[in-house]
Amino acid sequence: MPSPYNYYFDKGSKTYNFTTKNSTEYKMAFIVDEKFSAISGLEINNIYQVIIEKVSDEIEKFDGLVAETIKNIIKVFFENSENVMIYICNDFDKKAISRFNAFERWYWNSDMTNYISKIDNVIKFNLPDNQIQIIYTSLLFHKDNANKETIIEIYNTIEEILNNDK
Amino acid sequence: MKVESINKQAIMKSITKMVIEKDMVRSFIKGKTSLETLTKKGIKFAEPL
C-alpha cells in the first residue's frame, strides 16, 4: 500500500497540515471540547472536536492517500488512550448524511475497530420556523480509556433525553 | 460515577455551539476568519499528537 502523505503541525495556524500530489492542501484541527463536562457535571479531559478541511474549494480527483493520511493522524491521536474524538458532519452543502455514511464505512474497513470504539448520535432539532435540523455526530474513544463507561453513559443519556423528551 | 441530571436545553445549547465552532474553524482554515476571532469566541486549539 502506498505511504500516506507526510503531515506536520503548523504552530501558526495550530493545525496538522498535509499537501497531496495534486497540490491540494488539507488542514486538520483539534479543538478542546469542554461541553461534555459542562452538560454532565463531570470533569472529563482530553475531549477534542476534529475538523478536517481543504484550504481551497477546488474539487480534487479521488485520492485514496488523503483518507490514509487522516487515518494515520487519528491512529497517532489514539496512542494516548485517554484521548476522545468528536466528529460532526458538515451540512453546508446538504451532504452531511453522505459524510456520516462514509465515515462509518471508513471506520469499519479500518483495523481501528480492534481498539477504538465509535458511537453515533443523530440529533434532531426543532428550529424556530418549525423546520427540523439533523446533526450527525460520532464519538470515538480508545477501548482502554479509563473514563469509557462514564463517556458511554453521558452519550446514551444525551440520546435518551433528546429522543424521549420532545 | 453517576451522571448528574442533564438538562435538555443545556444539551441543545452545547451541540449548537459545537456546530458553530466547527463552522468557525472551517472558515479559519479557508482564510475567511482570523485566529484572534476564534480565540475571542473561546475556541481553544490543541496539539494532541
Backbone of each chain as ProteinMPNN parsed JSONL, in Angstrom:
{"seq_chain_A": "MPSPYNYYFDKGSKTYNFTTKNSTEYKMAFIVDEKFSAISGLEINNIYQVIIEKVSDEIEKFDGLVAETIKNIIKVFFENSENVMIYICNDFDKKAISRFNAFERWYWNSDMTNYISKIDNVIKFNLPDNQIQIIYTSLLFHKDNANKETIIEIYNTIEEILNNDK", "coords_chain_A": {"N_chain_A": [[0.847, -1.196, 0.0], [0.572, 2.239, -0.847], [2.487, 4.884, 0.729], [1.072, 7.097, 3.168], [0.554, 10.689, 2.975], [3.075, 12.968, 4.163], [2.697, 14.704, 7.198], [2.533, 17.728, 9.149], [2.73, 19.704, 12.161], [1.538, 22.903, 12.245], [2.564, 25.653, 13.858], [1.674, 28.231, 13.657], [-0.965, 28.277, 12.488], [-1.975, 26.396, 14.085], [-2.709, 23.843, 13.291], [-2.785, 20.502, 11.861], [-1.126, 19.766, 8.974], [-1.183, 18.755, 5.528], [-0.12, 18.132, 2.146], [-1.379, 17.189, -1.001], [-0.571, 15.055, -3.884], [-1.672, 16.417, -5.957], [-1.338, 18.987, -5.251], [-3.174, 19.91, -3.417], [-4.108, 21.383, -0.438], [-4.578, 20.238, 2.814], [-6.028, 20.726, 6.041], [-6.068, 19.885, 9.438], [-7.744, 20.225, 12.378], [-7.765, 20.159, 15.924], [-9.97, 20.865, 18.375], [-10.419, 21.923, 21.706], [-12.87, 20.407, 23.67], [-15.165, 21.228, 26.011], [-17.728, 20.92, 26.584], [-18.935, 18.493, 27.02], [-18.245, 17.881, 29.616], [-19.475, 20.05, 30.817], [-22.255, 19.692, 30.405], [-22.709, 17.329, 31.691], [-21.81, 17.58, 34.246], [-19.59, 16.371, 35.127], [-16.059, 16.079, 35.323], [-14.277, 15.651, 32.524], [-11.44, 15.124, 30.759], [-9.363, 15.726, 27.845], [-11.016, 15.665, 25.562], [-11.764, 16.209, 22.25], [-12.892, 18.094, 19.478], [-12.758, 17.218, 16.118], [-11.739, 18.743, 13.097], [-11.663, 18.603, 9.69], [-10.402, 19.841, 6.738], [-10.258, 21.104, 3.414], [-8.081, 23.6, 2.158], [-8.614, 25.159, -0.087], [-11.515, 25.628, -2.253], [-11.547, 24.122, -4.456], [-12.395, 21.353, -6.555], [-11.167, 18.159, -6.03], [-9.615, 15.371, -7.643], [-10.417, 11.924, -6.885], [-8.483, 10.696, -4.272], [-6.957, 8.282, -2.707], [-4.988, 8.393, -0.815], [-5.451, 10.512, 0.818], [-7.416, 9.773, 2.694], [-5.935, 7.754, 3.906], [-3.887, 9.212, 5.077], [-5.275, 10.804, 6.903], [-6.274, 8.786, 8.487], [-3.902, 7.838, 9.522], [-3.111, 10.019, 11.117], [-5.169, 9.975, 12.972], [-4.707, 7.529, 14.169], [-2.308, 8.035, 15.5], [-3.21, 9.991, 17.212], [-4.765, 8.439, 18.941], [-2.825, 7.072, 20.282], [-2.484, 8.045, 22.745], [-4.411, 6.794, 25.083], [-6.335, 8.055, 26.525], [-7.434, 10.026, 25.043], [-10.255, 11.48, 23.418], [-12.442, 11.677, 20.659], [-14.561, 13.846, 18.877], [-16.676, 13.9, 16.137], [-18.315, 15.901, 13.912], [-20.588, 15.986, 11.298], [-20.319, 18.006, 8.462], [-22.877, 20.086, 7.102], [-23.148, 22.004, 5.231], [-23.456, 21.816, 2.524], [-25.579, 20.196, 2.316], [-24.831, 17.535, 2.501], [-24.369, 16.023, 4.687], [-25.268, 13.516, 5.589], [-24.104, 11.815, 3.743], [-21.416, 12.15, 4.342], [-21.427, 11.156, 6.918], [-22.099, 8.46, 6.48], [-19.915, 7.72, 4.938], [-17.855, 8.032, 6.757], [-18.57, 6.077, 8.54], [-18.249, 3.749, 6.958], [-15.512, 3.959, 6.497], [-14.487, 3.681, 9.068], [-15.315, 1.039, 9.783], [-13.953, -0.416, 7.877], [-11.387, -0.174, 8.656], [-8.495, -1.11, 10.67], [-8.838, -0.155, 13.12], [-11.059, -0.76, 14.573], [-10.465, -2.696, 16.33], [-9.419, -1.544, 18.598], [-10.5, 0.933, 18.984], [-13.51, 2.445, 19.912], [-16.622, 3.382, 18.458], [-19.335, 5.497, 18.746], [-22.482, 6.574, 17.633], [-24.564, 9.471, 17.179], [-27.479, 10.707, 16.118], [-28.849, 13.7, 15.889], [-31.829, 15.461, 16.272], [-33.143, 18.611, 15.714], [-35.663, 20.949, 16.558], [-36.268, 23.721, 14.781], [-36.833, 27.31, 15.165], [-38.567, 28.048, 13.078], [-40.107, 25.86, 12.709], [-38.898, 24.001, 11.099], [-36.919, 21.027, 10.748], [-33.739, 20.338, 11.943], [-31.058, 18.211, 11.298], [-28.378, 16.723, 12.919], [-25.455, 15.003, 12.441], [-23.453, 13.036, 14.392], [-20.415, 11.616, 15.661], [-18.675, 9.767, 18.131], [-15.524, 8.92, 19.202], [-13.476, 6.7, 21.005], [-10.768, 5.278, 22.88], [-10.555, 1.792, 23.614], [-9.314, 1.254, 25.969], [-9.694, 3.471, 27.484], [-9.855, 5.183, 30.52], [-12.121, 6.46, 31.345], [-14.221, 5.404, 29.949], [-16.689, 4.157, 30.517], [-18.163, 6.147, 31.773], [-18.209, 8.031, 29.729], [-19.726, 6.686, 27.778], [-22.087, 6.451, 29.189], [-22.854, 9.131, 29.493], [-23.193, 9.861, 26.811], [-25.22, 8.112, 25.987], [-27.224, 8.955, 27.695], [-27.654, 11.542, 26.806], [-28.644, 10.995, 24.24], [-30.968, 9.618, 24.927], [-32.452, 11.578, 26.297], [-32.81, 13.477, 24.277], [-34.264, 12.045, 22.432], [-36.522, 11.128, 23.769], [-37.681, 13.126, 25.326], [-39.527, 15.077, 24.059]], "CA_chain_A": [[0.0, 0.0, 0.0], [1.408, 3.453, -0.879], [2.584, 5.594, 2.008], [0.28, 8.319, 3.256], [1.321, 11.936, 2.877], [3.688, 13.465, 5.401], [1.984, 15.839, 7.776], [3.289, 18.441, 10.184], [1.916, 20.63, 12.948], [1.885, 24.299, 11.989], [2.33, 26.384, 15.109], [0.955, 29.468, 13.349], [-2.41, 28.019, 12.336], [-2.31, 25.396, 15.104], [-3.377, 22.732, 12.609], [-1.95, 19.486, 11.229], [-1.261, 20.06, 7.541], [-0.504, 17.956, 4.507], [-0.424, 18.538, 0.768], [-1.478, 15.999, -1.857], [0.191, 15.073, -5.147], [-2.315, 17.422, -6.828], [-1.1, 20.292, -4.592], [-4.31, 20.319, -2.584], [-3.665, 21.477, 0.951], [-5.569, 19.873, 3.837], [-5.687, 21.074, 7.421], [-6.838, 19.125, 10.42], [-7.664, 20.924, 13.662], [-8.391, 19.55, 17.102], [-10.299, 21.928, 19.331], [-10.769, 21.398, 23.036], [-14.307, 20.422, 23.926], [-15.47, 21.154, 27.451], [-19.19, 20.879, 26.749], [-19.285, 17.18, 27.555], [-18.157, 18.021, 31.071], [-20.439, 21.059, 31.271], [-23.635, 19.197, 30.439], [-22.833, 16.156, 32.564], [-21.397, 17.9, 35.609], [-18.409, 15.562, 35.446], [-14.882, 16.604, 34.64], [-13.623, 14.675, 31.647], [-10.468, 15.847, 29.941], [-8.869, 15.12, 26.595], [-12.052, 15.513, 24.534], [-11.485, 17.157, 21.174], [-13.652, 18.01, 18.233], [-11.833, 17.24, 14.99], [-12.234, 19.414, 11.889], [-10.775, 18.295, 8.561], [-10.883, 20.742, 5.693], [-9.355, 21.564, 2.346], [-7.919, 25.061, 2.238], [-9.33, 25.776, -1.211], [-12.793, 24.98, -2.576], [-11.432, 23.407, -5.737], [-12.733, 19.93, -6.489], [-9.98, 17.341, -6.289], [-9.88, 13.994, -8.066], [-10.319, 10.998, -5.77], [-7.114, 10.391, -3.888], [-7.058, 7.398, -1.549], [-3.959, 8.695, 0.183], [-5.977, 11.506, 1.764], [-8.023, 9.008, 3.798], [-4.851, 7.049, 4.607], [-3.158, 10.196, 5.894], [-6.151, 11.16, 8.028], [-6.29, 7.598, 9.357], [-2.61, 7.825, 10.201], [-3.157, 11.054, 12.163], [-6.099, 9.508, 14.021], [-4.019, 6.455, 14.9], [-1.345, 8.665, 16.414], [-4.04, 10.651, 18.23], [-5.201, 7.454, 19.924], [-1.714, 6.49, 21.051], [-2.884, 8.395, 24.116], [-5.702, 6.109, 25.203], [-7.319, 8.913, 27.212], [-7.999, 10.988, 24.085], [-11.6, 11.213, 22.892], [-12.65, 12.499, 19.472], [-15.935, 14.085, 18.423], [-16.726, 14.276, 14.722], [-19.631, 16.392, 13.49], [-20.578, 16.049, 9.834], [-20.736, 19.272, 7.846], [-24.09, 20.008, 6.275], [-23.242, 23.271, 4.482], [-23.88, 21.506, 1.162], [-26.644, 19.176, 2.472], [-24.258, 16.205, 2.278], [-23.939, 15.503, 5.994], [-25.528, 12.069, 5.704], [-23.098, 11.124, 2.918], [-20.167, 12.147, 5.121], [-21.659, 10.268, 8.056], [-22.021, 7.084, 5.972], [-18.528, 7.49, 4.501], [-17.061, 7.874, 7.986], [-18.961, 4.753, 9.058], [-17.56, 2.735, 6.137], [-14.079, 4.119, 6.719], [-14.181, 3.114, 10.388], [-15.469, -0.417, 9.794], [-12.949, -1.013, 6.991], [-10.048, 0.035, 9.208], [-8.159, -2.041, 11.747], [-9.014, 0.554, 14.397], [-12.201, -1.315, 15.31], [-9.927, -3.573, 17.377], [-9.071, -0.839, 19.836], [-11.239, 2.205, 19.088], [-14.971, 2.313, 19.852], [-17.315, 4.531, 17.864], [-20.784, 5.528, 18.947], [-23.074, 7.642, 16.818], [-25.754, 10.127, 17.701], [-28.127, 11.552, 15.112], [-29.623, 14.616, 16.731], [-32.819, 16.247, 15.519], [-33.526, 19.861, 16.362], [-36.785, 21.723, 16.023], [-35.869, 25.119, 14.636], [-37.945, 28.227, 15.45], [-39.532, 28.11, 11.965], [-40.708, 24.516, 12.654], [-38.109, 23.081, 10.283], [-36.116, 20.125, 11.581], [-32.326, 20.245, 11.559], [-30.474, 16.945, 11.747], [-26.921, 16.802, 13.063], [-24.872, 13.663, 12.522], [-22.238, 13.096, 15.199], [-19.785, 10.359, 16.105], [-17.726, 9.904, 19.232], [-14.566, 7.811, 19.176], [-12.605, 6.633, 22.18], [-9.956, 4.064, 22.99], [-11.189, 0.788, 24.484], [-8.64, 1.288, 27.273], [-9.918, 4.775, 28.134], [-10.267, 4.975, 31.916], [-13.443, 7.067, 31.549], [-15.12, 4.992, 28.864], [-18.052, 3.865, 30.997], [-18.811, 7.441, 32.001], [-18.432, 8.64, 28.41], [-20.861, 5.985, 27.161], [-23.286, 6.799, 29.966], [-23.243, 10.503, 29.134], [-23.663, 9.89, 25.421], [-26.513, 7.437, 25.947], [-28.2, 9.801, 28.396], [-27.96, 12.635, 25.879], [-29.501, 10.456, 23.187], [-32.261, 9.287, 25.536], [-33.179, 12.829, 26.576], [-33.195, 14.126, 23.023], [-35.248, 11.241, 21.701], [-37.751, 10.85, 24.533], [-38.269, 14.304, 25.966], [-39.832, 16.017, 22.975]], "C_chain_A": [[0.889, 1.255, 0.0], [1.409, 4.162, 0.47], [1.662, 6.805, 2.011], [1.169, 9.546, 3.155], [1.938, 12.295, 4.227], [2.881, 14.647, 5.919], [2.876, 16.497, 8.827], [2.332, 19.35, 10.944], [2.427, 22.042, 12.694], [1.535, 25.135, 13.212], [1.579, 27.691, 14.878], [-0.549, 29.256, 13.288], [-2.922, 27.031, 13.382], [-3.098, 24.227, 14.507], [-2.329, 21.736, 12.099], [-2.189, 19.595, 9.725], [-0.597, 18.99, 6.682], [-0.976, 18.396, 3.125], [-0.388, 17.311, -0.123], [-0.629, 16.138, -3.117], [-0.396, 16.083, -6.136], [-2.207, 18.836, -6.246], [-2.318, 20.807, -3.832], [-3.873, 20.275, -1.129], [-4.827, 21.15, 1.896], [-5.072, 20.331, 5.209], [-6.626, 20.326, 8.357], [-6.644, 19.798, 11.775], [-8.343, 20.1, 14.75], [-8.703, 20.689, 18.062], [-10.804, 21.294, 20.63], [-12.269, 21.496, 23.227], [-14.564, 20.233, 25.42], [-16.963, 21.001, 27.689], [-19.67, 19.55, 27.312], [-19.277, 17.234, 29.08], [-19.239, 18.955, 31.576], [-21.846, 20.475, 31.382], [-23.799, 17.995, 31.363], [-22.523, 16.477, 34.023], [-20.187, 17.09, 36.046], [-17.207, 16.11, 34.681], [-14.208, 15.499, 33.83], [-12.718, 15.445, 30.701], [-10.189, 15.112, 28.635], [-9.968, 14.842, 25.572], [-11.844, 16.614, 23.498], [-12.473, 16.962, 20.031], [-12.647, 18.106, 17.087], [-12.506, 17.91, 13.79], [-11.213, 19.174, 10.786], [-11.288, 19.09, 7.365], [-9.808, 20.985, 4.646], [-9.251, 23.071, 2.444], [-8.691, 25.745, 1.107], [-10.631, 25.012, -1.466], [-12.728, 24.189, -3.875], [-11.733, 21.921, -5.556], [-11.496, 19.123, -6.884], [-10.411, 15.959, -6.756], [-9.725, 13.069, -6.866], [-8.853, 10.632, -5.52], [-7.173, 9.584, -2.578], [-6.056, 7.696, -0.448], [-4.426, 9.741, 1.199], [-6.569, 10.771, 2.972], [-6.95, 8.282, 4.61], [-4.093, 7.991, 5.541], [-3.981, 10.574, 7.121], [-6.199, 10.0, 9.034], [-5.004, 7.53, 10.181], [-2.587, 8.828, 11.365], [-4.047, 10.583, 13.313], [-5.453, 8.388, 14.85], [-3.035, 7.032, 15.919], [-2.099, 9.353, 17.553], [-4.418, 9.656, 19.334], [-4.051, 6.677, 20.572], [-1.828, 6.911, 22.509], [-4.294, 7.849, 24.312], [-6.759, 6.938, 25.938], [-7.949, 9.936, 26.256], [-9.36, 10.524, 23.579], [-11.836, 12.182, 21.737], [-14.131, 12.619, 19.133], [-15.857, 14.523, 16.969], [-18.152, 14.676, 14.38], [-19.594, 16.55, 11.974], [-21.09, 17.395, 9.341], [-22.018, 19.074, 7.055], [-24.259, 21.271, 5.441], [-23.712, 23.039, 3.062], [-24.929, 20.398, 1.145], [-26.12, 17.769, 2.196], [-23.785, 15.575, 3.581], [-24.13, 13.99, 6.086], [-24.524, 11.266, 4.874], [-21.776, 11.04, 3.67], [-20.264, 11.166, 6.286], [-21.508, 8.802, 7.61], [-20.605, 6.739, 5.517], [-17.622, 7.251, 5.709], [-17.322, 6.495, 8.599], [-18.216, 3.646, 8.296], [-16.066, 2.768, 6.415], [-13.673, 3.461, 8.04], [-14.224, 1.583, 10.34], [-14.473, -1.128, 8.878], [-11.526, -0.842, 7.511], [-9.762, -1.022, 10.282], [-8.351, -1.394, 13.122], [-10.18, 0.007, 15.22], [-11.721, -2.228, 16.451], [-9.698, -2.843, 18.695], [-9.754, 0.512, 20.004], [-12.739, 1.912, 18.988], [-15.553, 3.562, 19.23], [-18.79, 4.428, 18.204], [-21.334, 6.763, 18.241], [-24.301, 8.221, 17.5], [-26.295, 11.037, 16.592], [-29.138, 12.421, 15.853], [-30.563, 15.444, 15.866], [-33.218, 17.465, 16.338], [-34.807, 20.401, 15.731], [-36.342, 23.176, 15.971], [-37.074, 26.029, 14.879], [-38.985, 28.285, 14.329], [-40.18, 26.746, 11.693], [-39.997, 23.562, 11.69], [-37.304, 22.184, 11.233], [-34.685, 20.101, 11.046], [-31.774, 18.943, 12.119], [-28.952, 17.104, 11.786], [-26.388, 15.388, 13.288], [-23.552, 13.759, 13.288], [-21.708, 11.693, 15.498], [-18.785, 10.678, 17.207], [-16.823, 8.687, 19.211], [-13.697, 7.854, 20.424], [-11.899, 5.284, 22.212], [-10.633, 3.081, 23.943], [-10.524, 0.713, 25.853], [-8.853, 2.604, 28.014], [-10.491, 4.556, 29.531], [-11.676, 5.509, 32.184], [-14.506, 6.511, 30.609], [-16.553, 4.714, 29.338], [-18.83, 5.149, 31.224], [-19.145, 8.109, 30.668], [-19.644, 8.003, 27.731], [-22.162, 6.369, 27.867], [-23.788, 8.198, 29.595], [-23.858, 10.523, 27.738], [-25.041, 9.24, 25.305], [-27.6, 8.282, 26.611], [-28.625, 10.96, 27.501], [-28.945, 12.152, 24.812], [-30.911, 10.188, 23.716], [-33.097, 10.556, 25.766], [-33.679, 13.458, 25.275], [-34.278, 13.353, 22.287], [-36.568, 11.058, 22.446], [-38.437, 12.088, 25.079], [-38.583, 15.365, 24.931], [-40.767, 17.103, 23.473]], "O_chain_A": [[1.853, 1.326, 0.763], [0.461, 4.054, 1.248], [1.488, 7.463, 0.985], [2.393, 9.446, 3.242], [1.398, 11.97, 5.284], [2.437, 15.491, 5.14], [3.835, 15.903, 9.321], [1.269, 19.717, 10.444], [3.604, 22.335, 12.904], [0.364, 25.302, 13.556], [0.925, 28.204, 15.786], [-1.314, 29.958, 13.949], [-4.128, 26.848, 13.548], [-4.021, 23.697, 15.125], [-1.157, 22.073, 11.929], [-3.329, 19.524, 9.266], [0.415, 18.401, 7.063], [-2.063, 18.949, 2.958], [0.521, 16.487, -0.02], [-0.048, 17.191, -3.382], [0.296, 16.548, -7.042], [-2.892, 19.758, -6.69], [-2.465, 22.012, -3.632], [-3.343, 19.273, -0.65], [-5.913, 21.717, 1.784], [-3.875, 20.326, 5.496], [-7.816, 20.166, 8.085], [-5.519, 19.925, 12.26], [-9.355, 19.439, 14.518], [-7.799, 21.395, 18.509], [-11.508, 20.283, 20.632], [-12.869, 22.541, 22.975], [-14.219, 19.205, 26.003], [-17.42, 20.957, 28.831], [-20.69, 19.489, 27.999], [-20.171, 16.71, 29.744], [-19.851, 18.71, 32.615], [-22.551, 20.742, 32.355], [-24.915, 17.679, 31.774], [-22.92, 15.741, 34.926], [-19.806, 17.124, 37.215], [-17.33, 16.549, 33.537], [-13.65, 14.549, 34.38], [-13.169, 16.305, 29.945], [-10.714, 14.029, 28.376], [-9.867, 13.89, 24.798], [-11.758, 17.795, 23.834], [-12.837, 15.842, 19.671], [-11.782, 18.981, 17.09], [-13.681, 17.675, 13.506], [-10.037, 19.506, 10.935], [-12.469, 19.019, 7.023], [-8.618, 21.06, 4.95], [-10.226, 23.746, 2.775], [-9.337, 26.772, 1.313], [-10.825, 23.903, -0.967], [-13.736, 23.653, -4.337], [-11.376, 21.315, -4.545], [-10.872, 19.365, -7.917], [-11.438, 15.437, -6.323], [-8.988, 13.384, -5.931], [-8.104, 10.306, -6.441], [-7.405, 10.132, -1.5], [-6.245, 7.306, 0.704], [-3.875, 9.847, 2.295], [-6.268, 11.099, 4.119], [-7.034, 8.199, 5.835], [-3.71, 7.614, 6.649], [-3.459, 10.653, 8.233], [-6.168, 10.201, 10.248], [-5.022, 7.21, 11.369], [-2.105, 8.518, 12.454], [-3.715, 10.772, 14.484], [-5.631, 8.314, 16.066], [-2.952, 6.564, 17.055], [-1.68, 9.303, 18.709], [-4.392, 9.995, 20.517], [-4.285, 5.732, 21.326], [-1.333, 6.223, 23.402], [-5.256, 8.388, 23.765], [-7.933, 6.569, 25.97], [-8.893, 10.632, 26.629], [-9.583, 9.337, 23.345], [-11.479, 13.357, 21.818], [-14.859, 11.627, 19.104], [-15.073, 15.404, 16.614], [-19.083, 13.887, 14.54], [-18.682, 17.171, 11.429], [-22.153, 17.861, 9.75], [-22.224, 18.038, 6.423], [-25.362, 21.584, 4.995], [-24.296, 23.93, 2.446], [-25.152, 19.748, 0.124], [-26.861, 16.909, 1.72], [-22.914, 14.704, 3.584], [-23.267, 13.274, 6.595], [-24.139, 10.163, 5.261], [-21.099, 10.012, 3.65], [-19.315, 10.446, 6.597], [-20.862, 8.006, 8.292], [-20.149, 5.608, 5.688], [-16.744, 6.388, 5.686], [-16.411, 5.841, 9.106], [-17.636, 2.739, 8.893], [-15.43, 1.722, 6.554], [-12.653, 2.775, 8.119], [-13.296, 0.914, 10.794], [-14.18, -2.308, 9.077], [-10.572, -1.305, 6.888], [-10.662, -1.727, 10.737], [-8.065, -2.004, 14.152], [-10.28, 0.274, 16.417], [-12.456, -2.499, 17.401], [-9.773, -3.439, 19.769], [-9.608, 1.163, 21.038], [-13.177, 1.208, 18.078], [-15.051, 4.666, 19.439], [-19.419, 3.394, 17.976], [-20.733, 7.837, 18.255], [-24.977, 7.557, 18.286], [-25.649, 12.003, 16.189], [-30.143, 11.935, 16.371], [-30.158, 16.044, 14.871], [-33.585, 17.352, 17.508], [-35.0, 20.314, 14.518], [-36.074, 23.787, 17.005], [-38.215, 25.573, 14.806], [-40.159, 28.543, 14.593], [-40.723, 26.502, 10.616], [-40.45, 22.435, 11.49], [-37.047, 22.552, 12.379], [-34.453, 19.875, 9.858], [-32.002, 18.615, 13.284], [-28.33, 17.556, 10.825], [-26.815, 14.681, 14.201], [-22.642, 14.48, 12.878], [-22.464, 10.725, 15.574], [-18.14, 11.726, 17.203], [-17.3, 7.552, 19.204], [-13.241, 8.918, 20.842], [-12.371, 4.294, 21.652], [-11.213, 3.482, 24.952], [-11.102, 0.171, 26.795], [-8.252, 2.825, 29.065], [-11.478, 3.841, 29.708], [-12.344, 5.076, 33.123], [-15.584, 7.092, 30.487], [-17.513, 5.01, 28.626], [-20.017, 5.229, 30.905], [-20.223, 8.678, 30.5], [-20.489, 8.705, 27.175], [-23.194, 6.584, 27.231], [-24.986, 8.415, 29.409], [-24.908, 11.126, 27.517], [-25.92, 9.751, 24.612], [-28.742, 8.32, 26.153], [-29.802, 11.316, 27.443], [-29.942, 12.813, 24.522], [-31.907, 10.484, 23.056], [-34.29, 10.592, 25.465], [-34.82, 13.91, 25.186], [-35.111, 13.942, 21.598], [-37.611, 10.856, 21.825], [-39.653, 12.091, 25.271], [-37.972, 16.434, 24.926], [-41.143, 17.992, 22.709]]}, "seq_chain_B": "MKVESINKQAIMKSITKMVIEKDMVRSFIKGKTSLETLTKKGIKFAEPL", "coords_chain_B": {"N_chain_B": [[-19.27, 6.089, 38.959], [-21.712, 8.513, 38.602], [-23.796, 10.026, 36.226], [-24.88, 13.327, 36.477], [-28.102, 14.976, 36.702], [-29.203, 15.802, 33.513], [-29.855, 18.569, 31.554], [-32.161, 19.223, 28.999], [-32.249, 21.561, 27.458], [-29.725, 22.573, 27.939], [-28.181, 20.693, 26.655], [-28.974, 21.034, 23.983], [-28.077, 23.634, 23.582], [-25.326, 23.312, 23.914], [-24.675, 21.536, 21.835], [-25.407, 23.006, 19.626], [-23.538, 25.032, 19.885], [-21.211, 23.605, 19.422], [-21.476, 22.984, 16.723], [-21.438, 25.539, 15.628], [-18.853, 26.311, 16.353], [-17.396, 24.507, 14.838], [-18.019, 25.404, 12.253], [-16.837, 27.91, 12.363], [-14.14, 27.271, 12.625], [-13.715, 25.954, 10.208], [-14.052, 28.116, 8.516], [-11.887, 29.634, 9.316], [-9.752, 27.967, 8.48], [-10.06, 28.223, 5.78], [-9.225, 30.731, 5.454], [-10.936, 32.846, 5.952], [-11.652, 33.748, 8.407], [-10.183, 35.153, 11.305], [-7.566, 33.939, 13.519], [-7.574, 35.241, 15.891], [-10.227, 36.033, 16.19], [-11.427, 33.569, 16.632], [-10.201, 32.871, 19.018], [-11.224, 34.83, 20.69], [-13.826, 33.952, 20.795], [-13.571, 31.853, 22.417], [-12.589, 29.488, 21.461], [-10.393, 26.848, 21.643], [-7.429, 25.7, 20.384], [-5.756, 22.558, 20.046], [-2.83, 20.472, 20.52], [-2.758, 17.501, 20.222], [-1.237, 15.353, 19.334]], "CA_chain_B": [[-19.526, 7.519, 38.742], [-23.046, 8.685, 38.041], [-24.032, 11.277, 35.523], [-25.89, 14.149, 37.139], [-29.254, 15.301, 35.877], [-28.813, 16.572, 32.336], [-30.939, 19.408, 31.093], [-32.28, 19.151, 27.546], [-31.888, 22.856, 26.873], [-28.261, 22.693, 28.012], [-27.634, 19.828, 25.594], [-29.224, 21.694, 22.693], [-27.199, 24.802, 23.508], [-23.95, 22.838, 23.74], [-24.5, 20.952, 20.5], [-25.453, 24.13, 18.687], [-22.247, 25.727, 19.983], [-20.198, 22.77, 18.764], [-21.647, 23.147, 15.27], [-20.962, 26.902, 15.307], [-17.391, 26.296, 16.456], [-16.873, 23.796, 13.667], [-18.143, 26.304, 11.096], [-15.85, 28.988, 12.504], [-12.8, 26.719, 12.341], [-13.688, 25.754, 8.745], [-13.872, 29.444, 7.937], [-10.493, 29.993, 9.62], [-8.876, 27.181, 7.604], [-10.191, 28.765, 4.419], [-8.674, 32.083, 5.443], [-12.008, 33.849, 5.994], [-11.813, 34.2, 9.793], [-8.859, 35.21, 11.936], [-7.354, 33.137, 14.73], [-7.942, 36.122, 17.006], [-11.692, 35.954, 16.337], [-11.734, 32.273, 17.247], [-9.744, 32.928, 20.407], [-12.202, 35.649, 21.415], [-15.034, 33.139, 20.963], [-13.285, 30.799, 23.383], [-12.166, 28.242, 20.803], [-9.002, 26.534, 22.003], [-6.799, 24.662, 19.561], [-4.896, 21.659, 20.818], [-1.81, 19.709, 19.783], [-2.831, 16.248, 20.978], [-0.407, 14.281, 18.778]], "C_chain_B": [[-20.882, 7.683, 38.058], [-23.189, 10.046, 37.374], [-25.135, 12.044, 36.247], [-27.036, 14.42, 36.182], [-28.836, 16.208, 34.715], [-30.033, 17.31, 31.795], [-30.975, 19.436, 29.564], [-31.854, 20.457, 26.869], [-30.373, 23.045, 26.861], [-27.608, 21.858, 26.915], [-27.773, 20.519, 24.243], [-28.252, 22.872, 22.495], [-25.759, 24.366, 23.218], [-23.717, 22.3, 22.336], [-24.523, 22.05, 19.436], [-24.108, 24.862, 18.686], [-21.138, 24.927, 19.284], [-20.262, 22.931, 17.247], [-21.127, 24.52, 14.836], [-19.435, 26.945, 15.332], [-16.764, 25.6, 15.243], [-16.907, 24.714, 12.444], [-17.097, 27.418, 11.153], [-14.442, 28.487, 12.184], [-12.651, 26.441, 10.842], [-13.39, 27.08, 8.051], [-12.423, 29.933, 8.147], [-9.535, 29.278, 8.666], [-8.908, 27.727, 6.177], [-9.742, 30.225, 4.33], [-9.71, 33.184, 5.54], [-12.244, 34.401, 7.395], [-10.438, 34.177, 10.452], [-8.798, 34.32, 13.181], [-7.782, 33.941, 15.961], [-9.457, 36.059, 17.265], [-12.088, 34.654, 17.038], [-11.356, 32.277, 18.732], [-10.743, 33.717, 21.254], [-13.49, 34.883, 21.688], [-14.806, 31.964, 21.908], [-12.876, 29.483, 22.776], [-10.686, 28.019, 21.088], [-8.485, 25.407, 21.123], [-5.875, 23.82, 20.421], [-3.87, 20.998, 19.899], [-1.735, 18.338, 20.451], [-1.948, 15.125, 20.453], [1.034, 14.426, 19.263]], "O_chain_B": [[-21.148, 7.046, 37.039], [-22.754, 11.069, 37.901], [-26.181, 11.489, 36.584], [-26.946, 14.125, 34.991], [-28.2, 17.243, 34.914], [-31.101, 16.727, 31.611], [-29.95, 19.645, 28.915], [-31.183, 20.445, 25.837], [-29.807, 23.596, 25.916], [-26.608, 22.265, 26.323], [-26.824, 20.585, 23.461], [-27.695, 23.076, 21.417], [-25.067, 24.963, 22.394], [-22.686, 22.573, 21.722], [-23.754, 22.02, 18.475], [-23.604, 25.259, 17.635], [-20.252, 25.494, 18.645], [-19.233, 23.004, 16.575], [-20.461, 24.646, 13.808], [-18.804, 27.533, 14.454], [-15.75, 26.042, 14.703], [-15.936, 24.789, 11.691], [-16.543, 27.817, 10.128], [-13.652, 29.189, 11.553], [-11.584, 26.668, 10.272], [-12.582, 27.148, 7.124], [-11.828, 30.558, 7.268], [-8.623, 29.893, 8.113], [-7.906, 27.692, 5.463], [-9.859, 30.867, 3.286], [-9.409, 34.341, 5.244], [-12.947, 35.397, 7.564], [-9.628, 33.289, 10.187], [-9.813, 33.999, 13.8], [-8.286, 33.387, 16.938], [-9.902, 36.034, 18.413], [-12.956, 34.636, 17.911], [-12.086, 31.762, 19.579], [-11.067, 33.332, 22.378], [-14.167, 35.128, 22.686], [-15.717, 31.179, 22.171], [-12.815, 28.467, 23.468], [-9.844, 28.875, 20.815], [-9.03, 24.304, 21.117], [-5.291, 24.3, 21.393], [-4.023, 20.97, 18.678], [-0.773, 18.039, 21.16], [-1.903, 14.05, 21.053], [1.89, 13.618, 18.905]]}, "name": "protein", "num_of_chains": 2, "seq": "MPSPYNYYFDKGSKTYNFTTKNSTEYKMAFIVDEKFSAISGLEINNIYQVIIEKVSDEIEKFDGLVAETIKNIIKVFFENSENVMIYICNDFDKKAISRFNAFERWYWNSDMTNYISKIDNVIKFNLPDNQIQIIYTSLLFHKDNANKETIIEIYNTIEEILNNDKMKVESINKQAIMKSITKMVIEKDMVRSFIKGKTSLETLTKKGIKFAEPL"}
